[in-house]
Each structure stands twice: as structure tokens, then as C-alpha cells.
Amino acid sequence: MISIIALLIGIALLIFLVVKTKIQAFPALILSAIVIGLLSGLSTDKTISAVTKGFGNTLGSIGIVIGLGCIMGKFMEKSGAVKRMALTILKRIGIKRADVVLGITGLLVSIPVFCDSGFVILSSLAKEFSRLTRKSMILMGGLLGMGLYITHFLVPPTPGPLAVCGAFGIDIGEFILYGVLLAIPLFLVAVFYFRWVAKKNPDIIPEMGEEDFSQLSADQRAALQKIEAKQKSGRDLTNDDFNELLKDEAMPGTFISFATLLVPILLILTNTVLGFMKVTGPVKSFFTLFGSPVCALFISVLMGVYLLCGKMPKGEALKTMESALADGGLIVFVTGAGGALGGVISATGVGTLMAKSIVAAGLPAILVPLLVGTLLRFPQGSGTAAMVTGASILAPMLPTLGINPVLAGLALCSTAMCPSYMNDSYFWVVTRFSGFDEKTSLKTWTPATVLIPLVSSVILILVSVIF
């Protein structure tokens, strides 16, 4: 009982430090871990040992992957590969479904690129699509934001899902596979939701100012005038209209843009599938090496450096890497601190004690990670912190709860989306770069971040019942 009280005090302290003070999540997690250990009756030596071992074990499994994933994403961002992917998808799907194009692009881009950065990069394209198709930014910006949001929470190598894989002992390839499968129905729900909510609210369509117009080339101005003439005459726009408007932008080729993203994912998934099939021999040895997350992402980094950004000066390329590692360093330390918290919780035995109480009460095991994700996200706004902390709390419980680790991981990650409102940095990114006011975002974006986790919860509960 003392351990449970200590855990509750420690979590309350963590939330207070993150929400009410200026302290960052990393020291807040470390301090909370130490407090939980000492209040639970662990000696000072055992508490510090649990903190350091938990920190080291977590980073030992995923620290390199986080760093390489950040570099990969930064080179895709700098090179223009992200825009190239969006325009390629546009050609295949068609301009009449420009909202779906943006959403699918977001789904892909947010696998290596942080959703905040991805939205900033693609928001100009969303505004372009909105302006030329006369479809509201509530639809265009909202669906782009949700596409980015879904895979940010469900598909490694983004840091939150990686931390969950490390804490729960889940194969990363397996989690990618099931995360993608869950993302598909959630994205379809998002399409219907944003199309519906866009009709219920006044249109928000950005107009091109004189400064923006002056920055266009002569060919781009001519293409824009042609598009406006088409709209006035009631004729439908075609993909060629957009290709002509954006043809002067420096972007890498389609194949290399997609390959940089998909090659590491396919290598990791192939290694996982061969493991399921119990394949042995040279083929398995090859994919065990190159299908490991570290090697697969290192290959992607090399593709980004020498193929996507091959013409970039060496000094600029080094600065790009350093910028990526500066961004990733914060995530690495927060993730490691979450591992430290998990190490202390495991050492106190409080996780097992709580799991036994839940089992004795007859509650469905799947409800535990579903509730933990939401309860940790709501007060402090950071989805990554909610996933890292939640994984630390839940990992010691899983054997006693008897729940499949992948199912528990998806439950935690999906409910850590809920909700995105004013204490969430991504809320402000979507709001500002879409041209919304706060009221509009609270009426359109925030409900979406409640609906999608709710749908995910229903799906995961049904899966847990069936299987």
C-alpha cells in the first residue's frame, strides 16, 4: 500500500512540475523517480541504482535509433522530399481529393519527421491547395494535421512509440506493422469528420497577398492567372495546373524521395516477417543485420546525405545533422528519464501490486493502458511525455495483467493523443499555420483529437475480446 501511495505522490509531483513550474520534463521525471523510490522504502543506494539502470537500459535499446531517425527526417525536410511526395500523391489521387492527398502525405511524413515540423513544412502546400480549390483550411489544415498526428503516435521511429517498444520489449517491426494497420481506419474516420465539420463552420480560405505574388516567377504568375481564369469560367482544375505552378521549386526525384522513407521500414518489416516464419540461413543473417532498426535507419541517413542532399555543401550538411541531433537530444534524455522512472517502479514492485488489484477487481485488462494514456496526457499536454511515462508505469504490470504487449502499446499510444488543446504545442502549430483563431481550433481540431482515440479504443477493445 505504501508503494502505491508513493507512486501516486510521484506522478502528482511530475504533473505539477511539468504543468505549473518552468522545469523541463527530463529533470522532472528523474526527481519523481527518486521520490517514488525513497517513499516506497528503497534505500538511497537502491533508488539511485534503479534510476541509472533504467536510464541506461532504455537508451541502450533505442537511443541510437532516435538520433538516426531525427537526422533522416531533417534531410527529408531540407531537401524538399516531403513536397515531392505530396505532389506525387496528388498526381495519383487527383486534385478533387486534395484533402486526402494532404492527409496521406502527413501519414507518411510523420513517420520520420516530428508532426510539428511536418505541419510547418506542408502548411504552405495546404494553403496553396485551399486557395486554388476554394476548400476551407478547416478541411485542408485539419486533415493534414491529423494525418501527421496519427502516425506520430502509432508508428516508429517517432520517439513515443519507440519508448513504448523499448519498455514493453516489443519488436519494432511488429509495432510498425500493427501501428500502420490501426492508422488506416483512424485516418478514414478523420476524412469523414473533417469533411463534415468543414461544412458546419464558415470557410477559412487564405488569399495570396501582393508580397507572396511578387515572389513568384513569371511562369508561376502565368500559371496562377490561368488557374484563376479556369475557376471563373467554372471549369475543373487538373493536376497539370498545379505541376505548372510548382515546377520551379527545387525538389529531389520521386523515387529517391519515397525510397529514403520506405527502404528502412521495408528492411525492418522484412526482418520481422522472416523471424515470424522462422527462416534461417544467409538470407536471415543478411536481414538480421540490415533489417535491424540501427542499420536500416543508418542506410536511410546515407541516402539522405548523398542522394537527397548530394549537392548540399559539406558545411551545410554538417549543420543540418547537428540541428537534427540538437532536436533529438532532448527526446533522448526525456525517453531515458522515462526509463529511469520505469526502473524505480519495477524495483519497488508497485506495478505488479497494482496489476494484481486490477485483476482481482475483474476490470478488463485493456482498459488499463487506455486510461493511463489519457490521464497522463490531459494535464500536461505532451503526447511523448505521456507515452514515455505511461510505458514506465505499465511495463511492470503487463505480465500480471496478461495483456499482449503490442495491444497494450497501441492502446497507450493512441489514447496519449487525447486531447490536443491549449496546453499542447501542436495545437498552436495547427492553429497559427492554418489561420485559425483559438475558438475555431477548439470547435474543430480538439474534438478530432478526442474522436480518433475514442475510435481507436473501441477497435482495440474489440480486438482484445476476439483474440
C-alpha positions in Angstrom: 0.0 0.0 0.0 2.9 2.3 0.8 4.3 1.8 -2.7 1.0 2.7 -4.3 0.8 5.9 -2.3 4.4 6.7 -3.2 3.6 6.2 -6.9 0.6 8.5 -6.8 2.6 11.2 -5.0 5.4 10.8 -7.5 3.1 11.1 -10.5 1.3 14.1 -8.9 4.7 15.7 -8.4 5.7 15.0 -12.0 2.5 16.6 -13.4 2.8 19.6 -11.0 6.4 20.2 -12.1 5.7 20.0 -15.8 2.4 22.0 -15.7 3.0 24.6 -13.0 6.7 25.2 -13.0 9.3 26.1 -15.6 11.2 22.9 -15.1 11.6 20.6 -18.2 10.3 17.0 -18.4 13.8 15.4 -18.1 14.7 16.6 -14.5 11.0 16.4 -13.5 11.0 12.6 -14.4 14.3 12.0 -12.6 13.2 13.8 -9.5 9.8 12.0 -9.5 11.6 8.6 -9.9 13.8 9.3 -6.9 10.9 10.5 -4.7 8.9 7.3 -5.6 11.9 5.1 -4.7 12.6 6.8 -1.4 8.9 7.0 -0.3 8.4 3.3 -1.2 11.1 2.3 1.3 14.0 1.7 -1.1 17.4 2.7 0.3 19.2 5.6 -1.3 21.7 3.3 -3.0 19.0 1.1 -4.5 17.0 4.1 -5.6 19.9 5.7 -7.4 20.9 2.3 -8.9 17.3 1.8 -10.2 17.3 5.2 -11.7 20.7 4.8 -13.5 20.0 1.3 -14.7 16.6 2.2 -16.0 18.0 5.2 -17.8 20.9 3.2 -19.4 18.8 0.1 -20.4 16.2 2.3 -22.2 18.8 4.3 -24.2 20.8 1.1 -24.8 17.8 -0.2 -26.9 16.5 2.9 -28.7 18.9 5.8 -28.2 20.8 5.3 -31.5 17.5 4.8 -33.4 16.1 8.1 -32.1 19.2 10.0 -33.2 19.4 8.4 -36.7 15.6 8.9 -37.1 16.0 12.7 -36.4 18.8 13.0 -38.9 16.8 11.2 -41.6 13.8 13.4 -41.0 15.8 16.6 -41.1 17.4 15.7 -44.5 13.9 14.9 -45.9 12.7 18.2 -44.7 15.6 20.3 -46.0 15.8 18.6 -49.4 12.2 19.1 -50.4 11.5 15.4 -50.5 8.4 16.0 -48.4 6.8 18.3 -51.0 7.8 15.9 -53.8 5.9 13.1 -52.1 2.8 15.3 -51.7 2.8 16.3 -55.4 3.4 12.6 -56.5 0.4 11.5 -54.4 -1.6 14.4 -55.9 -1.0 13.0 -59.4 -2.2 9.6 -58.4 -5.3 10.6 -56.4 -6.3 13.8 -58.2 -6.9 17.4 -57.3 -10.6 16.7 -56.4 -9.3 14.8 -53.4 -6.7 17.3 -52.4 -7.7 17.0 -48.8 -7.0 13.2 -48.8 -3.6 13.9 -50.6 -2.6 16.2 -47.7 -3.7 13.7 -45.1 -1.9 10.7 -46.7 1.2 12.9 -47.1 1.0 13.7 -43.4 0.7 10.0 -42.6 3.9 9.2 -44.4 5.9 12.3 -43.5 5.3 12.0 -39.7 7.0 8.6 -39.6 10.5 10.2 -39.7 9.6 13.9 -39.2 8.1 15.3 -36.0 4.5 16.3 -36.5 5.2 19.9 -35.6 7.9 20.3 -38.2 5.9 18.3 -40.8 2.9 20.7 -40.4 5.2 23.8 -40.7 6.7 22.3 -43.9 3.4 21.3 -45.5 1.2 24.1 -44.3 2.2 26.3 -47.3 1.1 23.5 -49.6 -2.2 23.1 -47.7 -2.8 26.9 -48.1 -2.0 26.6 -51.8 -4.5 23.7 -52.2 -7.1 25.6 -50.2 -6.7 28.8 -52.1 -6.9 27.2 -55.6 -9.6 24.6 -54.9 -11.6 27.0 -52.6 -11.8 24.4 -49.9 -11.6 25.6 -46.3 -8.4 25.3 -44.3 -10.6 23.6 -41.7 -10.6 20.6 -44.1 -7.2 21.0 -45.6 -5.3 22.0 -42.5 -7.3 19.7 -40.2 -6.8 16.6 -42.3 -3.1 17.4 -42.8 -2.7 17.9 -39.1 -4.5 14.6 -38.2 -2.5 12.6 -40.8 0.7 13.8 -39.2 -0.7 13.3 -35.7 -1.8 9.7 -36.2 1.5 8.2 -37.3 3.4 10.4 -34.9 1.7 8.4 -32.1 1.5 5.0 -33.7 4.4 4.3 -36.0 8.1 4.2 -35.0 10.7 5.6 -35.4 9.0 8.6 -33.7 10.2 8.7 -30.1 7.0 8.0 -28.2 6.3 4.6 -29.9 10.0 3.8 -29.8 10.0 4.3 -26.0 6.9 2.1 -25.7 8.6 -0.7 -27.7 11.7 -0.5 -25.6 9.8 -0.5 -22.3 7.4 -3.3 -23.3 10.0 -5.4 -25.1 8.2 -5.2 -28.5 9.8 -5.9 -31.8 9.9 -2.5 -33.6 9.0 -4.1 -37.0 6.0 -5.7 -35.5 4.8 -2.5 -33.9 5.3 -0.6 -37.2 3.0 -3.2 -38.9 0.2 -3.1 -36.4 0.5 0.7 -36.0 0.0 1.1 -39.7 -3.0 -1.3 -39.7 -4.6 0.7 -36.9 -3.8 4.1 -38.6 -5.8 3.2 -41.7 -9.3 3.1 -40.2 -8.5 6.1 -37.9 -7.5 8.1 -41.0 -10.7 7.2 -42.8 -12.7 8.4 -39.8 -10.7 11.6 -39.8 -11.6 12.2 -43.5 -15.3 11.9 -42.8 -15.0 14.1 -39.7 -13.1 17.0 -41.2 -15.3 17.0 -44.4 -18.4 17.2 -42.1 -17.0 19.8 -39.7 -15.8 22.0 -42.5 -19.3 22.3 -43.8 -20.6 23.2 -40.4 -18.2 26.2 -40.0 -17.5 29.3 -42.1 -14.9 28.8 -44.8 -11.3 29.8 -44.0 -9.5 30.3 -47.3 -6.2 32.1 -47.3 -5.7 34.7 -50.1 -2.4 35.5 -51.8 -1.0 38.9 -50.8 1.0 41.2 -53.0 4.2 40.1 -51.3 3.5 36.4 -52.0 2.6 37.2 -55.6 5.8 39.2 -56.2 7.9 36.2 -55.1 6.6 34.0 -57.9 8.5 33.6 -61.2 7.0 34.8 -64.4 5.9 31.3 -65.4 4.3 30.7 -62.0 2.3 34.0 -62.3 1.1 32.9 -65.7 0.1 29.5 -64.3 -1.8 31.2 -61.4 -3.7 33.5 -63.8 -4.6 30.5 -65.9 -5.9 28.7 -62.8 -8.0 31.8 -61.8 -9.4 32.1 -65.3 -10.5 28.4 -65.1 -12.2 28.9 -61.8 -14.1 32.0 -63.0 -15.4 30.1 -66.0 -16.5 27.2 -63.9 -14.0 24.6 -65.3 -12.4 21.9 -63.2 -8.8 22.2 -62.3 -6.4 19.4 -63.2 -3.1 18.1 -61.8 -1.2 19.8 -64.6 -2.3 23.2 -63.3 -0.5 22.5 -60.0 2.5 20.9 -61.7 3.0 24.1 -63.7 2.6 26.3 -60.7 5.2 24.4 -58.6 7.6 23.3 -61.4 10.2 25.9 -60.5 10.7 24.6 -56.9 13.9 22.6 -56.3 12.9 19.1 -55.2 14.5 15.7 -55.5 13.1 13.0 -57.7 10.0 10.9 -56.8 11.8 7.6 -56.5 14.6 8.7 -54.1 12.1 10.8 -52.0 9.9 7.8 -51.3 12.8 5.3 -51.1 14.5 7.3 -48.3 11.4 6.9 -46.2 10.3 3.4 -47.2 13.7 1.5 -47.5 14.3 1.4 -43.7 10.7 0.5 -43.0 10.7 -2.4 -45.5 14.0 -3.7 -44.2 12.7 -3.7 -40.6 9.4 -5.3 -41.6 11.2 -8.0 -43.7 13.4 -8.9 -40.8 10.3 -9.2 -38.6 8.4 -11.3 -41.1 11.3 -13.7 -41.5 11.5 -14.0 -37.8 7.8 -15.0 -37.6 8.4 -17.5 -40.4 11.5 -18.9 -38.6 13.6 -18.6 -41.7 17.3 -19.4 -41.1 20.5 -19.3 -43.2 22.2 -16.5 -45.2 19.0 -14.6 -46.0 18.0 -14.3 -42.4 21.5 -13.3 -41.4 21.5 -10.6 -44.0 18.2 -9.1 -42.8 19.1 -9.6 -39.2 21.9 -7.1 -39.8 20.4 -4.7 -42.3 16.9 -5.1 -41.0 17.9 -4.1 -37.5 16.5 -0.6 -36.8 20.0 0.9 -36.3 21.4 -0.4 -39.7 18.1 0.3 -41.5 18.0 3.9 -40.4 21.7 4.4 -41.0 21.1 3.3 -44.6 18.3 5.9 -44.8 20.6 8.6 -43.4 23.3 7.8 -46.0 20.6 8.1 -48.7 19.5 11.4 -47.3 23.1 12.8 -47.2 24.4 11.5 -50.6 21.2 11.3 -52.7 18.6 13.7 -51.4 21.1 16.4 -50.4 24.1 15.3 -52.5 24.6 18.9 -53.9 24.4 20.5 -50.5 27.8 22.0 -49.3 29.6 19.9 -46.7 29.3 22.6 -44.1 25.6 23.0 -44.5 25.1 19.2 -44.4 27.0 19.1 -41.1 24.9 21.9 -39.7 21.8 20.0 -40.7 23.0 16.9 -38.9 23.9 19.0 -35.8 20.5 20.6 -35.8 18.8 17.2 -36.0 20.8 15.9 -33.1 20.1 19.0 -31.1 16.4 18.3 -31.6 16.8 14.6 -30.9 19.0 15.2 -27.8 16.0 16.5 -25.8 13.9 13.5 -26.8 16.7 11.1 -26.0 17.1 12.5 -22.4 13.3 12.5 -21.8 13.0 9.0 -23.0 15.9 7.9 -20.9 14.4 9.6 -17.9 11.1 7.7 -18.5 13.2 4.5 -18.4 14.6 5.7 -15.1 11.1 6.1 -13.7 10.2 2.6 -15.0 13.3 1.2 -13.4 12.3 2.6 -10.0 8.7 1.4 -10.4 9.9 -2.1 -11.2 12.3 -2.1 -8.2 9.5 -1.2 -5.8 7.1 -3.9 -7.1 4.3 -1.4 -7.2 3.4 -2.2 -10.8 2.8 -5.8 -10.0 0.8 -5.0 -6.9 -1.5 -2.6 -8.9 -1.9 -5.2 -11.7 -3.0 -7.8 -9.2 -5.5 -5.4 -7.7 -6.9 -4.7 -11.1 -7.2 -8.4 -12.0 -8.9 -9.1 -8.6 -11.4 -6.3 -9.3 -12.4 -8.0 -12.5 -11.7 -5.0 -14.8 -10.8 -5.8 -18.4 -7.0 -5.5 -18.8 -7.2 -3.4 -22.0 -8.8 -0.6 -20.0 -5.7 0.0 -18.0 -3.4 1.3 -20.8 -6.3 3.1 -22.4 -7.0 5.1 -19.2 -3.3 5.6 -18.4 -2.6 7.3 -21.8 -5.4 9.8 -21.5 -4.9 10.5 -17.8 -1.2 11.3 -18.3 -1.8 13.4 -21.5 -4.7 15.6 -20.4 -3.0 17.7 -17.6 0.4 18.3 -19.2 -0.1 18.4 -23.0 2.9 16.4 -24.2 2.0 13.2 -26.0 5.6 12.0 -26.0 5.9 12.5 -22.2 2.6 10.7 -21.7 3.8 7.7 -23.8 7.2 7.6 -22.1 5.8 7.9 -18.6 2.9 5.6 -19.3 5.2 2.9 -20.6 7.3 3.2 -17.5 4.2 2.7 -15.3 2.7 -0.1 -17.3 5.7 -2.3 -18.2 5.9 -4.0 -14.7 2.2 -4.7 -14.8 1.9 -6.4 -18.2 2.9 -10.0 -17.1 0.3 -9.9 -14.3 -2.4 -8.3 -16.4 -1.9 -10.9 -19.1 -2.3 -8.5 -21.9 -0.5 -8.7 -25.2 2.3 -6.1 -25.2 1.6 -4.9 -28.7 -2.1 -4.4 -27.9 -1.2 -2.5 -24.7 1.4 -0.4 -26.6 -1.2 0.6 -29.2 -3.7 1.4 -26.5 -1.3 3.6 -24.6 0.0 5.4 -27.7 -3.4 6.1 -29.3 -5.0 7.4 -26.1 -2.0 9.6 -25.5 -3.4 11.7 -28.4 -6.3 12.8 -26.3 -6.8 15.7 -26.2 -4.9 18.4 -28.0 -5.9 21.8 -26.7 -4.2 24.9 -25.4 -1.5 23.2 -23.3 -0.2 21.4 -26.4 2.4 22.9 -28.7 0.9 21.1 -31.7 -2.5 22.8 -31.0 -0.8 26.1 -31.6 1.1 25.0 -34.6 -2.1 23.8 -36.3 -4.0 26.9 -35.2 -1.4 29.5 -36.3 -0.3 27.9 -39.6 -3.9 27.2 -40.6 -5.0 30.7 -40.0 -7.5 29.7 -37.3 -8.4 31.6 -34.1 -8.5 29.7 -30.8 -12.3 29.3 -30.9 -12.2 27.6 -34.3 -9.5 25.2 -33.2 -11.4 24.3 -30.0 -14.5 23.6 -32.1 -12.8 21.7 -34.9 -9.4 20.4 -34.1 -9.7 19.5 -30.4 -12.8 17.3 -30.9 -11.0 15.4 -33.6 -8.2 14.6 -31.1 -10.9 13.1 -28.8 -12.8 11.3 -31.5 -9.8 9.5 -33.1 -8.5 8.0 -29.7 -12.1 7.0 -28.9 -12.5 5.1 -32.2 -9.1 3.5 -31.6 -10.2 2.4 -28.1 -13.3 0.8 -29.5 -11.2 -1.1 -32.1 -8.6 -2.3 -29.6 -11.3 -3.4 -27.1 -13.0 -5.4 -29.8 -9.6 -7.0 -30.8 -8.9 -7.8 -27.2 -12.3 -9.6 -26.9 -11.9 -11.5 -30.1 -8.3 -12.6 -29.7 
